[in-house]
């Protein structure tokens, strides 16, 4: 068990940690517990060399191992055809403008988030042509706990301008109480708020079956034009949306407008995000003032919630935090942090059993 303290636990990727899988430089690391009980994490642009741009370039890649909010993450194998080397989950060539986009037209594919429903894992991925320019997004499925992945077809491709560009970067989770998969999403450019959608598990691969949550005619309802659920002025990047327990959800990730990792703990996906405070347990900093033990991180992003997280406890919440020194090309890594989040979920009042 990890000690109940806030701050950095360990680098989970990098030299001496994951370079044996060809994962020396990487980022992101959204994670779920697979049907076989292993921790499955998906990473973005990955390089076998010692800095960004060096060596074998792949994205996305998967690493499989153990760990959660209360235990150090240790990876044991790679997803894909070779458990000893993290190969790109599906074939495409990283193209660029210098070629005239003649090698397929895709510069890279960035993973959004993993979802588990029953015995299947789902991966939402962002297809890019140049940094920040999304062409479309798409969904893949794994039925062997994250090893092999299958595209769900043309109906599982979503246009970049869906919901006015607010549906490019996703996070999602399944609610067994009502049978819906809830999806939060924002733009890839870190200049937008968050919208909410939902879909039945059997329809995950059918974009026409997704319903959006919107404000119209003075009230919120499903099937309306998607309306940002977060306050005006909040701009988000990578998202993490998890059902921690019945009536307890966490929505957060990289709060770009505050240069911090921010989270709301709510009782429902449709809870009022305007009246629920956003908590910022990890703050951005300059390189010369960062303090990982004190939860201050230079050039931070990501912020994916780990399984086993608990509220109201120092060090009770586990987070995967990315860091990229863009000028030097290293560090470019994912790290495991612990933090404290208050439980601000408001449980609906139960009726009086006598005076109903």
N, C-alpha and C positions, 0 to 999 in steps of 0.2 A: 504493500500500500504506500502511496505517496503521502508525504506529510501535508497537513492542512495549512498551507501557507500560500499567499498570493505571489504571483510573479512567474518567471520562467522556470520550467522544469528541465528541458533538454532540447537540443536540436534533434528533430526526428528524421531529417535528411541531411546529406552532405558527406564530406570525407570521413571515413571511419564509421559511417552510419548506413548509408545506402549506395555508396559508390560501387560496391560489388555487383549491384544490379544495373550498372550504367547510369545510375541516378545520382550524379554528383552535384549538379545544379538543377533545382526545380522549385516550384511554388504551388500554392493553393493547398490541396489536401482535404477536401470535403470527405467525410467518413461516415460509414454506417456499419452496424453489425450484420453480417451476412447470415443466411439460413444455416450455414454450418458452424456458426458461432465465432468465426474469425472477423477481425476488423479489416474492412476494405476501404482504402483511401485512393482517391483519384487526383492526379496532379496535372498541371498544365505544361507549358513549354519546358522541356527537360533536355539537359545536355550532359554528355558523359565527361566533358572537360572540366577544368577547374574554374571557369568563369562563363558567363552567358555568351553564347555564340561559338564556344569551342566544343569540338567533338560531335558525336552523333546527336542529332536534334530530333526529338519525337514529342508528340502531344496528341491526345492525352495518353498517360500511362497509369497503370494501377499497381499498387503494392498491397500485400496481404500479410497480416500478422496478428499481434495481440496488443491490448492496451485500451484504456478508456480514461474518463475523467479522474479516476483514482489510481491508475496504474500507468507506468511509463510505456509509451508506444514503442514496440520493437517489430520491425518487418522481417518476415521469414521467407517470402517468395514474391514473385512478380505475376501479375495477371498477363494474359496473352499466351502465345504458344510455347514460350520458354520460361519456366519458373525461375531460372537463374539470371535472366536478363529482361529488363522491362522494355519490351517492344511496344511500338505504337499500336494502339488497340485495333485500328483498322488502317488500311493502306490509302495513303495519298502522298503526293510530293509537295513539300513546302515551297510554294512558288513566290515570286516577287515581281515587282514592276520592271526590274532590269531585264527580265526574260520576255517582257510583253505579256505576262500572264499566260504563257503558252504551255505551262506544265500542269494545267488543271485549274488554275485561277484561284487557288486557296492558299493563303499565306500560312495559316495555322488554324487549328480547332481547339478551342478552350473549353474545358469542362465547367459546367455550372454547379451541378450537385447530383448526388446519388439519392435514390429512393428505394426503400424496400417495401414490397407488398407481398405477403405470403412467402413463397419460395423463389420469387424473382426479384432481381435488382434492376433498376432503370437509371439511365444516365442521360441527362439533358446536356447538350453540347452546343457551343457557339461557333459557327463557321465564319471565318474572317478573310477579308481580302485587304490586307494592310491593317496596321494597328488602329483599333477603334472603329473600323468599318465592317459592320456585320452584314453578311449576305443573306443568311438564314440561320435558324437554329433547328435542332433535330433531336430525336430520342432513340436510344439504343437499349437493348435488354440483355441481361445475363441470367441464365437458368442454372449456372454451376458456380454460384457464389463468387462471381467477379472474374472468373478466368477467361471465358470467351464471351463475345458480344455480337449481337445481331441487330441490324438496323430494322426499325419497325415500318419502313416503307414511306411512300410519298405523302401519305396522310399524316405522318409523324414529323413533317417538316413545316416550320412556322416562319412566315415572312418577317423580315427585320423590322418592318414598320407596323407590326401588329400592336394595337393599342397605342398608337402614336409613338412607337419606339420604346414603350415601357415594358415590353415582354421579351427582352433579349437575354438577360441574366436571371436565372431562376433559382429558387430553393423550394423544396416541397416535402410534405410528409402525409402519411395516411392516418385518418382517424377511424379506428375500428368501431367507435360508438355510433357513428352515423354513416359509415361506409363511403365517405368521400376522400379523395386525394385533394389536398389544398395546396395551391401554388402561389407563392409570392414572386414578384418579378420587378425588374427595373431595367433601365438602359445600360449598355456596356460602357457608356462614356462618363459615368459618375456625375451626371448633371441632372438627375431626375429623382422623383419620389418612387414609391412602391405601389403596385397594383396587386389585386388579389383575384385569383381564378379558382375554379374547382372542376373536378372531373371524376367519373366513376372509374375504378381500376380497370374494368374491361375495355374502357374507351381511351386509355392513356395514349394509344397510337392514332387517335382520330381527332384531328384539330377542331373539327366542326362540333364536337361534343363538349368542348370546354366552355364553361359559363363564367362571365366576369361579374364582379361585384361593383356596383356603381351607385352614385347619388343622383336621383332624378325625381322631379315633382315633389321635392321636399323630403324625400326619404331614401334610405339605402335599400337596395334590393338586388337579387341575382338576376342576371340576364340584361341588366342595363349597360350602357356604355361605361367602360372601366374608368373609375375615378381614383386618383391616388388616395391611399388610406393613411398616409403619413402627412404631417403638417407641411404647409408650404415653406419653402426655404431649406428643408432637409434634402440633401442629395446623397444617394447611396451607391455603393459599388457592389462587391461580392456580398451575397446574402446567405444567411443561415436561419432556417425555419424548422423548428422541431417541436413535436408533441412529446413532452417530457413525462407527463402522466395525464390521467383524466382531468380535464379542466385546467391544464397547465401547458401553455405554449410559449416558446421563445421566438421572437422575431428580431433579427439584428444582423450584424456583420460590419462591413467597413462603412462608417458614417463619414463620407468624404467632406461634407460641409463643416465638420468639426475636427477633421484629421484625427480620428479616434475610432476604436471599436465600440459600437453602441448596441444596446439590447433593450427590448421591452418584454416583460413577462406578463402574459395576459391569459384570460380564462377561455378564450375562443378565438379562432381566426378572424371573426368579424367583430372583435372587441374594439372599443374606441381608442385608436392609437393617438388621438389628439389629447386625451385626458390622462393617458398612462405615461408616466415619465420615462424618458430614455436614459439608461444607465451607461456610463462610459468607463468600464474597469481598466482599459488599457488605452493609453494616450500616445499620440505621435510626438516625436521630438526631433531636434536637430541631431546630427551624428555626434557632435561633441558633448551633448547633454543626455544621451540615452542612458537608461539604467534598467536593464531587464529584470533585475530583482525587484525594482520599484515599479514595474509595469509601464515603463516608458521606452518606446521602440521607434527608431528612425526608419522612415520609409516603410511603414507597416501597411498591411492590407489583409484581406481574407477574414479570419476570425470565425472559423467554423466550430459550432458547438459539438462537444464529444458526448457519446453515450455515457450514462452514469452520472450526469451532472445533477447537483443538488443545490437548492436555494437557501439563502439565509445563513450560509456556513462559509467562513473564511476558507478559501481554496476549494470550495465545493463544486465549482464549475470548471470544466475543462475546455480549452480552446486551442485550435490549430491556427497559428498566426504566421503570415508570410512576411518576408523582408527581402528587399531588392535594392542594393546600392547601385543605382542606374549608371553612375559615373564610372565606377570601377569594375562592374560586372560580378563582383563578389563582396559581401555575402548575397546569395540568392538561394533562399532556403525556406523550409517550413519548420516551425518550432512549436513545442507543446508548452502552453501556459496554464496556470490555475488562477482563478479569480473568484470574487464573491459577487453574487447578484441577489438583490432583495426580491422576495416573492410579492409581486404587486398584482397577482391574479386575484380578481374578485369573484369568489364563489357565489353563485346565485343563492339567494335566501330560500331555504326549504320551507314549505308551508307548515303552519302550526298543526300538529297532528290532532289537536283537540278542537281548535276553532278554525276549521277549514273554510 
